Amino acid sequence: MQKKPSEFKPDPELVVYRKHLAAKEAEFVPFPSFIDARIRLRLAERGIFSVYRHQAEALTAVYNHDDVVVATGTSSGKSLCYQVPILEQALLSPVDCALLIFPTKALTQDQLTTFRRLLPEFRSQIAVFDGDTDPRYRSVIKENVRILLTNPDMVHFGLLPFHPGWARFFQNLKIVVVDEAHVYRGVFGSHAANVFRRMNRICSFYTKTAQPHHYILASATLSNAGELAEKLTERRCKVILNDQSGGGERDIYFVNPPIVNQEFHLRAGSVFTGARLARELTQAGRQTLVFLSSRQSVESAVRRLRDFGVPAQGYRSGYLKSERREIEAGLKSGETRCVAATNALELGMDIGGMDAVLSIGYPGSIAAFYQRLGRAGRNRRDSIFFFVPSQNPTDQYIVSHPEFIFSRSVEPALIDPDNLLLLYQHLQCALFELPFAADERFGGLSLDATQEILDYFRTAGIAHFSGGRYYWIAPDTPQRTVSLRNSGLDRIHIRSENRMGKLEKIGEIDRSSAYWMIHPGAIYFHNGKAYRIEELNLDENSALAVPTVPTYLTQADQQRRISVNETERERETVNGKTLIGSVTVTTQVVGYKKTDIETGESLGVFPLELPANSIDTKAFILILSATFRDRLRDEGIWTNDANDYGENWPQLRKAVLARDLNTCQLCGRVGKDDFLHVHHKIPFRSFASRETANALENLAALCPECHRRVEEAVRIKSGLSGFANAFHQLAALFLECDVNDLNCWCDPEHSAFDGLPALFLYETVPGGLGLSQTVQDRFGELAIAVCDLIQGCGCVEGCPGCVGAPGEEGFGGVAAALAIGRGFSELDPARPERV
């Protein structure tokens, strides 16, 4: 007899936290009387004879012509709140149109199927318009569609710039649905809000009314659902929060991978641990969904699961349309028993009755955590959920503080549609779409500010002023240069020869990710299959991949430089100061490292010549005072100082350069004595004596660039780098933003600050979104959290769970990292020291 999902028990030695959620009864009410009898009949044919109380409340608001946001839990029937009004509109009006906007293609396809089943007689008038839509059918869609399903990116550069061809649709648009509204946070949400502003402007142009359509938003639970909805749509929305959908029993386990190296406090890989759990679940007959944070980790999980004998499938961006549809169908039918996916499957698509869900790593927000949790046990079934943390500081902090998830309210989704850089970009797009009157403002800009920017466009030669209006005159469409998701619109097409010797497309990737994922020589995985990248042609947006059986993996080596252009908000703090800087961050992939696929042993570093990328952004900057630095030095725990190699170092240096023929031992560059450096293969500080450290066999000639790259790998052992590693992770956690919205870099002797140690936590969005200022305002709180993390970790010299992995020789910077944290947190001297 098959066990219930909740009866499955993992290895108790790995379980560090367990929570049981009891079943909850749903509260049903009859269909509201105003719903057309034909609609009730169609829903009854699908087994729907009543609605949840919150659904009835939402439908009543919609029928009262309110703009509505429904913010309830996963599988609470939010889709019905917009399906019913659209069904009625289709049946009662021969011309009225509806636009449904989804953040993912999977969710779009799911709802297309639903609407075509509910309205079979209108099948030809219901269509998806996205990047997968065949160009041959796009003109037919424009002419006939009344229910259009798309995504915000396609609205941005596929609908709005070409609105004359969609005039009929926009003139009759009455309902706009924004599904999964909680994902519209940060830079993506800020961009989307400006897209909706532009769409509202175009609809008003065609209908000559201020608010020709109503918005219905569906969202996971948020603490600021009404505020988010208003910022997205510029409408005051009625908020529906009281979830009455009920649910089955659910067991939640936090499973921390076991420590496999006591000396370095290293844990087994989270992907490996999660794959073992998934194998046990699928062997027990449980359909299992494994969530991972990146495309590469999805491919790693698929390979590991298949090694364990589980016929797993991957699901992520970059797969072909046919591959995605096949996997979605397999999940719904139950034929596919295990899928490893990114957040592309995290949202509300109906993928059947998932018995178990694993989250490998923290997804970046409490809302997303609950979204993953809700993917199992849909339709009030019992289910089981596992959180398997990686060894990064955020995950280890959460696994040690589960109350962070379960004792806090779901965080708000924060956006800033009036960020000046975003307004500048979208004002160009809006001007391309429709002329601007001299008395017209845009978004949060004042009339004077709007005119000032439009006049700048005019002087730049991209706009013309005539008859009291501004017109776009540049030949290019500005929409093509504005990416809503902060990854360029250019896609690199990955091709490989098939059995007939013909090149065929196997996948695609955004241009910014191509530099580090599919550089020449990279090992690239696609749904578990391995390829070696032979060529990356950035001019033709193509890459050539050759199937391979890999014996090694590759990891790109990125160089980073930060120059400070201007500073503001300088604040003195204990042992230093903080400030906000306008900075230029330059990154470049300069090479890649090969590691043995079985042992992880380094097989060498190989140079690359790829273009550098620069962004101007904002950064939180922490400067350590000279007094504090000297105190750490005097206490013997500061590890960023230059080494004293001894009096005979000049002679040793010349001997090494002569032996190595004045040639860099990594890249082969030849240089003069004053150009080349001499590097200690095993770090100098790892030795008890100077003589042993300076043995000739431990020394090698390197060019400055290769030396910098090698030393940067070692610097994670320093206290400043260790503190920065933990600080970066916890800042993203406490600010409730994606960890990729921020990045960290530190320099023990930064020239812009008189050679003092400096830490930069910079925003990855050009121009910044105000995260730096929030970090500065909460700096003391974050410093205390860093100390809590380090003190609560059981390692001795540092590990990936706190200050970062120790160096190859085990020399860590944990003592200095903790000293820096305590120095800036003004902790009570009586607070227990780390043991």
N, C-alpha and C positions, 0 to 999 in steps of 0.2 A: 504494500500500500504506500502510495506516494505521500511524503510528508508535506505539511504546510510550509511555505517559505519561512515563516516565523519560527519553525522548529529547527531550522538549520543552525548549527552551533560551530563557530570558528575555533581555532586553536586558542584555548584560554590563556596560554602564556603570552600571546601577542595582543590580547584585548586589554586596552588601558582604560576604556570607558564604555559603558553600555547604557542605553536609554530605551525604555519601552513606551510606546505611545498606544494607548488603548483605542479601540474602535469608537467611532463617533457616529451617532445616528443623524441621518440627513433630515432636514425639515422641508417637506414638500407642500405646495399649495396648488390649487387648480390654475389652469391657464387663465390669465386676465380676460374678461369678457370682450374687450375691444379687439382681440386677435381674431382675424378672419377665420371662418370655419374651414376653409380650404387648406389653410396653413396647419390648423390643428390636425386635420386628416392626414396630411403628408408627414407630419411629425409622428403621428400615431403609427403610421406604417413602418416607422423606424423604431418603434417601441417606446416613444416618448409620450406619456399621457398626462404628465404634470410637470411643474417646474420647481426649482428651489426657490425659497423665499427671496433670496437676493437677486435671482434672475427676474422674478416678477417686479421687484422694485426698479431694476434697471430698465425693463421693457416699458414700465409706466413712465419713467422719465423720458425715454426716447419718444414715446408717443405724445408727450407733452412738449415736444420740440426742444428739449434741453440738449446741450452738449454733455456727454456722459463719459466718465472713466470708471470702469469696473476693476477694482484692485483686490482680487481674492486669490486663494491658493491654487496650486496646480490641480488640474482635473476637477475644477469647480464649475464647469459649464459656461465659461465666459463667452465662448464662440456663439452660443445660442443667442446671446444678448444682441449680437449684430446680424446673425443669420435671419432671425424672424423679421426684423424691419426690412431687410433687403428682399426677402421672399415676398412680403406684402407689396413692396414697391414694384417688383417685377410683375406681379399679378394684376395690380390695379392701374398702372400707368404704362402706356406703350413707349414712352420716350425717356423717362427718368433713369439716371445712371448712378452707379455706385463704384467707388474706388477703394480697394482693400490693399493696405500696405503692410507687408510682412518683412521682417529683417532677414529671413533666410529663404532660399529656394525650396528647401524641403517642406517648410510650413505652407508655402504658396501652393505647391502641388497637392498637398493634403486637402486644403480647402477647395481647390478646383474640383477635386473628385466629389467632395461633399455637395457643393452647389449644383453640379451637373446631375447628381442623383436626386436632389430635391426639386430641381427645375428641368427635367429632361426636355420639355418642349422649347426651352430657351437655350439649348446646348450651344448653338452657333453664336449666341450673344454673350457667352461667358468665356473668358479667355485669360491666359497668363501672358504678360508682356515683360520679359526679362532677357538677360544675356543669352539664354538658351533658346529663345524664340527664333524659329526659322525666318530669315529675312523675307522669304517668298510669301509668308502669310501676314506680314506686318500691315500691309495696306488693307487687307481684308479685315483685320482686327479693328483698325481705325474706323472703317466704314460701318461696322456692324455691332461692335461690342457695347454692352450696357452694364455688365458686371466685369470690371477689370481688376485682375490680381497682379500685383507687382511688388517691388521693393523700393526703398527710398533712393537708392543709387540710380535706378532706372527713371524714377520721377525726375531726378536732378538732371541727368544728361540724355535721357531718351524721350521724355514727354515735354517738359517745360520749354526747352529750346526750340521745339518743333510744334508749339501749340496751335499754329494755324491749321495744321493737318488734323488736330484733335478738337477743333472748334465745336463741333456738334457735341462731343462728349463733355467738354468743360461747361458748355452752355446749359446742359441738362443734369449736371452733377448735383446730387442732393444728399448723398451720404458718403462720408470719408471715414474709413476704419483704419485705426493705427493699432495693430495687434502687437502683443509682447512689448508694450510701451516701456517697461522697466529697463530694457536693454538700451534705451536712448539716454545714455548718461555720458558724461565727459565730453570729449571732442566730437564723438560720433553724434551724440544727442544734440550738441550745440549746432553742428552742421545741419542736422535734420530739421531743427526748428526753423532755420533760415530757408530751407527748401520749402517747408509748409507756408512760410510767409510769402514766398514767391508764388506758390500755387494759389494762395488766397487772393493775391493781387491779380493773377490771370483770370481766375473765376469771376472776380468782381468786374473785370474788364468786359467779359462776355455777357454777364447777366445784368450789369448796371446796378447791382445791389451790393451792400457792404458785406453781408454774410449769407451767401446763396446756398451754402450747404451746412450740414450738421456733422460734428465729429463724434464718433464712438471709439473710445480707447479701451483696450483690454490690457491689464497689467498683472504681474505677480504682486504679492503684498509688498507695499512700500509705506514708509512713514510719511512721505510727502507726495502722495499720488495726485492730489489736487493741484499742488504747486507745480509739479512736473507737467501735468496736462495743460495747465494755463501757459507755461513757458513754451511748450511745444506748439500749441495751436493759437495762442493769443485769444483764447476764449475762457470764460469762467465756466468750469464744468461741474456738474453734479457728481459727487463722489459716492460710490457704492463700495463699502468695506466689509460688511458683516457677512462672512462666509457661512452658509448653511448647508454645504454640500455633504458633510460627513466624510467618513473614510474608514478603511479597514485597520486592523492591527498592524503596527510597524515596529520592528526591532532595529535599533541603530547601534552600530559598533564602530568605535575608533580602534583601528588595528595598526600599531606602530611596528614597522619592520624590525626584526631582531638585530642586535649589535653583532657584527661578524668580525670586527677588529677592535679589541679592547684598547690597544695602545693608542690608536687614533680615533677611537669612539665612532667608527664608521658602521652604519647600518646597511642591511641588505637593501637592494634597490626597491623603490616603491613599485615600479613597473613589474619587477620579478615577483614581489609579494602579492600584488594585485592579480597578476596572471595566475598564480597558484590558487588563490581564492576563487577566481572565475572558473578555473578548471574544475574545482570541487563542486561549484554550484551547477555548472552545466552537466557534469556527470550525475548529479542528483536530479536532473530533469528540469532545471530552472532556466528559463530564458533570461539572459543576463546582458546588461548594458554597462560598459566600462567607459567612464568619462576621463579624458586626459586634457592637459592644458595646451598642448602644441601639436602641430602636424608631425613633427619628428617623433614625439613620444607615442602618438597613435601608431606609427609604423613600427616602432620598437615593441609595443604591446602586441601587435598582430603577429610579428615574428616569434615572440616568446610564447604566445598562446598556441600557435601552430606547432612549435617545438614540443609543447606539452600534449599535443594530439587533439587540440580543440580547433575545429574548422571555423575560426573566427574571420570576420570581415572588418575592414577599416571603413571609416566614414569621416571625411574632412573636406575642406576646400581644396580645389585642385583636381578632384576626381571628375571624370567625364560625366555628362548628363546621363548616359545610358547606365553607367556603373551605379550612380546614386539611385536611380529609379529601381534598379534590380534589388539593391540592398533594402530600400524602403519597403518594397513589396514582400521581401523575405521576412522582414520583421513583423509586418502585419499578419502574414499568413502563419507565422510561427515556424516556418521552415528554417530560417536563420536563427540559431540559438544563442549566438554571442557576437556582439559588435563592440569594437573599440572606436570611440568617436571624440571629436572636439565638441565645443558647445553648439555645433551645427545641429545636434540632436537634443540639445538641452531644453529647447522651447516646446511649445504646446502641440506639436504634431502628434496625431494619434498613431502610435506605433504598436498598438496592441497591448496585451496584458503582460508587461514586464514584471517578472517575479523578484528580480534582484537588481540593484544598481550599486556600482562601485565608483567612488570619486577618488581618483588617484591625484592627490594634491588638492589644496584649497582653491576654489574657482575664482577668488578675487573679491567676493562680496557675500554677505549673509543672504541676500536675496537670491543670488545664483546658487548658493549652497542648498537652500530650501527648494529651488527649482529642480535641482538634480535629485534631491530627496523625493520629490513628488512624482518623478518619472516612473517609479515602481508602484505597483498596487493601484493602478488606475481602475476606475469603475468600482471603487470601494473594496478592492481585493486586499488580502493580507500580503505583506511584503517585508523585505529585509534590505537594509542599506549599510554600506561600509564606507567609512572614510579612511583611506590609506595615505598617510602623510609622506611627503618626500622628506629629505633631510635639510631642506632650506629653513631658515629661521622662522618664516611665517607659519609654515606647517607645524613645526615643532612647538612654537608658541601656542598654537590652537590646540594641539593634542594634549598639551600640559594645562591648558586653560579652557576646557570645553564650555565653561560658562560664558566665554566670549560669544559663542554662537547661540546658546540656549537661554541666556539670561539677559540678552540685549534685544531691543526692538530692531526690526529690519531697518538698515540704514536708508537714508534718502538717496534718490538718484539726482545728482547735482549736474546742472548744465549752465552754461553762460552763453546764450545766443547773442549777447551784445558785446562779446569779445571783439575788439576793434579790428583785429586782423581778419576774423571771419566775416564781419560786416563788410569790410573792404572787398573781400573776394566775392561775396554773394551780391553786393551792390553791382558789381560788374556783370554778373549773370543776369540779375533782374533788368539791368539796362539793355542788355542784348535782347531780352525777351520782349520788353515793351519800353517805349520812351518814358522818360521821367519829366513830369511837369515841374516848373520852377518852384511851385509851392508844395511839392510832395516830399515827404520824409520816408526813411526806410528803417524798420526795426526800432531799436532804441536810440538811434541817432536823432539829434535835434534837427530842425529844418536847416539851421545854419551849417551844422556839421555835414549834413547830407549834401548841401550845395557845395561846400568846400571840397569834398571828395569828388563830386561830379566835375567841378571846375578843374581839379587836378587831372582827371581823366581827359578833359578837353585839351589841356596844355600838353599832355603826354601823347596826343594824337590818336586816341582811341575813342573819343567822343566828340560830338559836334552840337553846338547850341543854336537853335533856330526856332523862331516863332514861339518863344517861351517854353521850349522843350529841349531836353538833352536826348541825343540819339547815339547809339553805338555805331561806329564806322570802321572798326578794325576788321580785318578779314577773318581772324580766327574766332572760334567759339570759346569763351572763357570757361565754360563748364568743363571742358576737357582737362583743364589744369587744376581743378579743385576736386580733391578726393575726400569723400565724406568719412572714410575710415582711416585716413592718415597713411594709406599705402597707395602708391600711384596707380592711376588708371591703366597704365601700360601693363600688359600681361606678357610674360615670357612663355612661349609655347615649347613644351618638351616633346621631342620626337625621337623615335627609335625605329630601326628597321624591323619589319615583320618577316615571317618565314619566306615570303616571296621576294625579299630584298627591297621592298618599297617602304619609304619613310611614312610612318603614321603617328599621329598625335597620341601620346599616352597621358598627358596632364598639362597643367599650366600653373604659373606662380606669378605673384606680383613682382614688379621690377626691383623694389627695395629689398625683398627677401631673397631675390636671386643671387645677390652678391655673396651671401653666406651659406645658402642652401644648395645651389647648383653651379658653383664656380668650377672651372676646369680642374679635374682630378677628384671632385667630390663623389662620395658614395651616396646615392640617392635611392630612397625606398618609396615604392608606390604600391599600396595595398599588399604589403609583404614581399613584393618582388624587388630585387636589388638591381641597380644600374650604376655604371660608372659614367660620369659626365666627361665626354671627350672634348666638347667645344661649347662655349657660351658666346653667342653673337649678339651683343647689345644693340647693334645698329639694326639688325633684322628681327630683334625680339624672339630669338629662337635658341634652343639648346639641343645638342645631340647627345643622346644617352645610349649606352651599350649594355645589354644584359650581362650580369656577372654573378659569380659566386664569391662573395667578398670574404677575405681573410682579415680585413682591417676596416675600421670606421674612420671617418674624417670629421674634423672640427675646425671651422674657420677661425683665424686669428685676426681680430679687429684692433686696429690702432685708433686711439682717441686723443684729441687735443682740445683744450678749452682756453679761449682767450676772453678776458673780461673787458667789456666795452664801457660799462657804466654801472655804478652801484647806488643803492638807495636803502632807506629804512635800516640804517645801521643801529644796532642795539648792543650795548655792553652787557656781558653776562659774566658769571663767575668763570675765571680762567680763560677768558677770550671774548669774542664778539661774534654776532651773527649779522648777516645783511642779505639783501636781495640784489642780485646782479643781472644785468643784461649781458648775455654771453653768446659767443659763437662756438658751437660744438662741431668739430670736424672728425668724421669717422672714415676709416678706410680698411677694407679687407686686404691685408698685406701678405697673407700666406695661409697655410692650413697645416694641421697636425694629423698624423696617422697614428692610430692606436690599435693594437691587436684586438680582434673581435672577441677572443676568448679570455685573455689575461688582462686586457687593458694596458699592457706595456706600451710605452711610447716608442714609435718606429721612426721618428724624425719629424722635422718641420720643413715645409717646402714653400718657397716664396711665390707670390702672385703679384701681378700688376693690374689692378682694377681701379676704376675712378674713385676719387674721394667724394664724400657727400657732406655738406655743411648745412646747419640750421642755426638761425638766430632765435634764441629763446630766453626764458627766465630761469634763474637758479637760486636756490637757498644755499648760502655759503657760510660755513663755520670756520672761523680762524682761531687756532690755538695761540694763546699768548706765549711770548718768549719765556716768561717766568714759569708757566705751567710746563712747557716743553723741557725746560732745564730741570724742573723738579722730577719729572718722569725719568730724565736721563740720570740724575743723581741717584734715583732709587733703583737704577739698573734695569728698568723694564721698557725703556724706549728703544725700539728696534729699527728706527728709520734713519739714524745717523750714518754718515759715511764711515767706512771701515778704515782702520789704521793698519795697513799691510806691512809696515816695518820699513826700516831704513834702506834695505837692499831691494825694495820693490822696483826701482827704475831698472836695475840690472836684470832682475827676473823678467820684467816686462819685455825688455829687448830680446832676451833669450827665447821667450815664447814666440814673439813675432818672427824671429829668424827661423825658428823651427817650422812654423806654419807658413813660411814663404810670404809673409805680409798679405795673407789671404783669409777672408772671413770663412770660418769653417762651416757656416750654414748656407750662405747664399753664393759664396765664391767670389765676392767683390775683392779686388786688389786695391790696396791703399798704402799710403806712407805711414811712418811710425806715429805721427801726430794725429792721424785720422782713425786708426784702428784702436779698439779697446781690448783688454785682456779680462776674460770672464772666469770666475770660479764655478766649475761644473757642480760641485757640491758646495752649498752656501758657506761663506767664510765663517759665519757665526756658529755653524754646526760643529766646529772643531774646538778642542780645548787649547790647542797651541797654534800659533801663527805659522810655525815651520811646517806642520802637517797640512794646514790649509793651503799653503803656498807651494806644495809639491807640484813639480812640472806636469805630472799626469793629471792633475786637477785643474789645469789652466788651459784656456783655448783662446785664440784670436777671433774676435767678432767685430763686424762693422757696427757703428752706433745704432743703426735701426734694428739689427738682429739682437744686439745686446739689450736694447730697451725692451723688446718683446720677451726675451728670456727672463729679464729681471722683473717684468711686470707679473709674470706667473709666480715668481717667488714672493712678491710684495704682499700677497694675501696673508703671509705669515706675520706681517707687521701689525702693530696695535692700531694704527690709523686705518689701514685697509680692513682689519677685522671689525672695528667699530662701524666703519662705513657699510660693510656688508649687512650687518644686523640692522643698522639704522634705516637703510634703504627698504628692506623688506617690511619692517614694522611701520614705517611711514606710510607705505601704500595701504597697509592693513588698517591703520587708525584713520587715515584720510578717506577710506572707503572708495578708493580709486583702483584701477587696474595697475598691477605692479609695473607694467610696461609703459604707463603714462609718466613714469619717473625713471631716471637712471642716475647712477652714482659714480663719482670719480674723485680721487684724492691725490694730493701731491705733498710730500713731506717738506718741500722747500719751494713754494710757489713764488715766482718772480713778481707777480702783481701785488703781493702782500709782504714785501721786504724779506722774502725767503722764509716766511713762517709756514708751518703746516696748515693746509687748507683742505676742507672737504666740500665738494660740490654735489648737491642733489638737484639735478636739472630736469626740467620738463621736456618730454620728447615731442611735444606739439610746438610747431613754430609759433613764436610770440607768447607762448604760455597761456594757461587758463586760470591762473591765480593759485595754483597748488603750492607754489613756493612760499607765498605769504602765509598760507595756513600752516605749513611746516614750521615756519618761524614762530607763529603764535602758539604752537603746541610743542615747542622744542623741549621744554623742561619735562613735560609728560612723556615724550618719546624717549628721552635720555633715561628716565627711570625704567621704562619698559625694556630698553636694551639691557640694563643692568639685571632686571628680573630674568630675562631670557638667558643671559650668560650664567648667572648664579644658579639657575635651576637646571642647567645642563650638566650632565655627568662626566663630560670629557675633561682631560687634563691640559692639553696643549691647544685646544681649539678643534672644532669639527664643523662639517657643513650645517649642523643644526644651530650653530650660534654665530661664531665669527668667521666661518668659512673653513674649507678644508685645509689641514696643515700641509706644509710643503712636503716634498718627496722624502726629506730626511726627518720629518716629524717635528720640525721647529715651529711652534705656533706663537701667535701674538695675543693669546687670550688674556694674559695678565694686564698688558698695556691697554687692550680694548676695554676691559672692565674699569681700569683706572681712568680712562678718558670719560667713560659713561658716568662714573661716580663724580668725577671732577665737574661735569656740566649739569648734574642733576641735583646738586646740593642735598644729597641724601643725609639723613640723620646718622651721625657717627655711630650710634648704637645699632644701626641696621646690621644684621648678621653678614659677615663676609662670606664670599663664595668658598665652598670647601670641595 
